[in-house]
Amino acid sequence: MAKIIPFKAVRPTRDKVSLVASRSYQTYTQAEREARLDYNPFSFLHIVNPGYKYAREITGTERYSLVKNRYLEFKEDNVFVQDDVPSYYVYKIVDREHQVFNGIIAAASAEDYQNDIIKKHEDTIEYREQIFKDYLKTVGFNAEPVLLTYPDNKTISNIISEVQQERAEFEFTTTYRDTHYLWKIEDESTLNIITEQFNAMKTIYIADGHHRSASSYLLYKDQKENNPNHKGDESYNFFMTYLIPESDLRIHEFNRLVKDLNGLSKEEFLIQLDTIYRIENRGKLPYKPSKKHHFSMYLDGEFYSLYLRKSLYNFENALDALDAQILYNTILQPILGVNDLRNDNRIMYSNGKKDVINVKSSVDSGEFAVGFGMVPINIEEMKNIANDGLKMPPKSTFIEPKLRSGVTIYEF
């Protein structure tokens, strides 16, 4: 049974939340980061990039200590204030495309992660887990929730709708034209109902944030082993999450771009493809697949449709039926020689929110030789893979919503 609890969030004051909230550090260009750091003294980027104050790049444990210092300075200046009582936080996002996401920010159990009540569908990299665990241990807080999804629940949905009739604690629109709302739930009876509803769920699923979850579990394990008075209710036993119903989750695909044809000519490459795909030349008009096991390909100025010859391919489990895995098993690894999808610099990924013209432009520029597109997976495919204990290839999903850092903070 899933253990989800309320917590005392540290939050920006109402007048500063729009200035504090930031996207993840890596999503900004250098020019964007510098503009925000130069002209917005309240941006959360000042906390995660403490070396900017000294016009130098600081890394490793020295950076972690300075991140903690910047965070404490924000608290001392009353930019951040901690709530007095444990609460759940209803969070709503309306993005620039008018997609609406509703969910609850809460603390989830690290032990549930260990016991596979919180299900995973993606591999993590051990050294990244360890680095972020060390970071969390030093700074003592987490500012970006892990995105979890749960089966639609009428009781929770009704509570969210009822809470949203009141004035929001926060309401702000970003320069990206996404509008964010936050409501606080502190009524004890309502808190208990929400906790009981989650407790009745046998499993919940990580949608986005596998490394953050794994690092939080490592922190829990480390702190537990080093605390002779461990009781199980310490803050390190939990990590911050944003829980949304499955119907609110938006899953997009990642297109694949490969820099060369592995020494093959165009004709040799197409002949090898023909052994397992039915190929149709679609000409210069953009083409995007509409069915599972159908792929688009852009090569030498033309689009192609690739239809898998299913009689020649074995579907032994949920992973084998995943289009990203099929593409790897049939083209990327055996023909193009891309063995390591994480680390081979010959392959790049373009999220499916960017249309096929982005794939075309990347190939036409000469940077890549060929691009592949596919349809996005659905929530049931993701759950089946997680339930079977399998792991998707890297960049199988681009999942929304994407949350801002610094709106709610969990301390441990």
ABEGO torsion letter per residue (X at the ends): XBBBBBBBBBBBBAAAAAAABBBBAAABBAAAAAAAAAABAABAAAAABAAAAAGBBBBEAAAAAAAAAAAAAAAAAGABBBBABBBBBBBBBBBAAGBBBBBBBBBBBAAAAAAGABBBABBBBAAAAAAAAAAAAAAGBBABBBBBBBBBBAAAAAAAAAAAABBBABBBBBAAGBBBBBBBBABAAAAAAAAAAAAABABBBBABGAAAAAAAAAAAAAAAAABAABAGABAAABBBBBBBBAAABBBBBBBBBBABAGGBBAAAAAAAAAAABBBBBAEABBBBBABBGBBBBBBGGBBBBBBBBAAABBBABAAAABAAAAAAAAAAAAAAGBABAAABAABBBBBAABBAAAAAAAAAAGABABBBBBBBBBAAAAAAAAAAGBBBBBGABBBOBBBBBGABBBBX
